[in-house]
C-alpha cells in the first residue's frame, strides 16, 4: 500500500508537515493577494471611467433638459402666436389659437421624443463600448 502524503498511518487523519502547511498558506496568501489586486484594479478602472464621464453627464443632462424644454415650448408658443394672429385677421366659428396651440404642443412633444430617443441610444452605445473595453 502506498503512503499518502499528509495522512498519519496510526490515526488516519490528515496531518501536514509544517513545511507543507506553510506552502499551502503561502499559496493561499498569494492567491488572495492576486484576487485583491484584481479587485482593486477593477474598482480603480470603474472609478476612472466614472470620473471621465461625470462632467459630460452632468452638463449634458442639464443641456438636455433645456433642449427638451425649448423643443416643446417654442413650437407651442409659435403655434399660439400664429393662432392669435389668424383669429384677429380671420375670426371664425373655431379658435385658430387653440387648434394651433395643440398642433404646436404635439409637434414639440414629438421633437422632444426624437431627441430623447437619440440621446438614449448614444448613452447605451457608450455603455456597451465601455463594457467591451
PEPEUR-V300138 format. One record per residue. N is the residue number from 0. SS is DSSP state (H for helix, E for strand, C for the rest). D_LAST is the distance of its C-alpha to the last C-alpha in whole Angstrom. Layout:
[[N,SS,D_LAST] [N,SS,D_LAST]]
//
This chain:
[[0,C,54] [1,C,51] [2,C,51] [3,C,47] [4,C,45] [5,C,45] [6,E,48] [7,C,51] [8,C,54] [9,C,57] [10,C,54] [11,C,52] [12,C,49] [13,E,46] [14,C,47] [15,C,44] [16,C,46] [17,H,45] [18,H,43] [19,H,41] [20,H,40] [21,H,39] [22,H,37] [23,H,35] [24,H,35] [25,H,33] [26,H,31] [27,H,30] [28,H,29] [29,H,27] [30,H,25] [31,H,25] [32,H,24] [33,H,21] [34,H,20] [35,H,21] [36,H,19] [37,H,16] [38,H,16] [39,H,17] [40,H,14] [41,H,12] [42,H,14] [43,H,14] [44,H,11] [45,H,11] [46,H,14] [47,H,13] [48,H,11] [49,H,14] [50,H,16] [51,H,15] [52,H,15] [53,H,18] [54,H,21] [55,H,19] [56,H,20] [57,H,23] [58,H,24] [59,H,23] [60,H,24] [61,H,28] [62,H,28] [63,H,27] [64,H,30] [65,H,32] [66,H,31] [67,H,32] [68,H,35] [69,H,36] [70,H,35] [71,H,38] [72,H,40] [73,H,41] [74,H,42] [75,H,44] [76,H,46] [77,H,46] [78,H,48] [79,H,50] [80,H,51] [81,H,52] [82,H,54] [83,H,56] [84,H,57] [85,H,58] [86,H,60] [87,H,62] [88,H,62] [89,C,63] [90,C,64] [91,C,64] [92,C,64] [93,C,60] [94,C,58] [95,H,55] [96,H,54] [97,H,53] [98,H,52] [99,H,50] [100,H,48] [101,H,47] [102,H,45] [103,H,44] [104,H,42] [105,H,41] [106,H,40] [107,H,38] [108,H,36] [109,H,35] [110,H,34] [111,H,32] [112,H,30] [113,H,29] [114,H,27] [115,H,26] [116,H,25] [117,H,23] [118,H,21] [119,H,20] [120,H,19] [121,H,17] [122,H,16] [123,H,14] [124,H,13] [125,H,11] [126,H,10] [127,H,9] [128,H,6] [129,H,5] [130,H,6] [131,H,4] [132,C,0]]
//
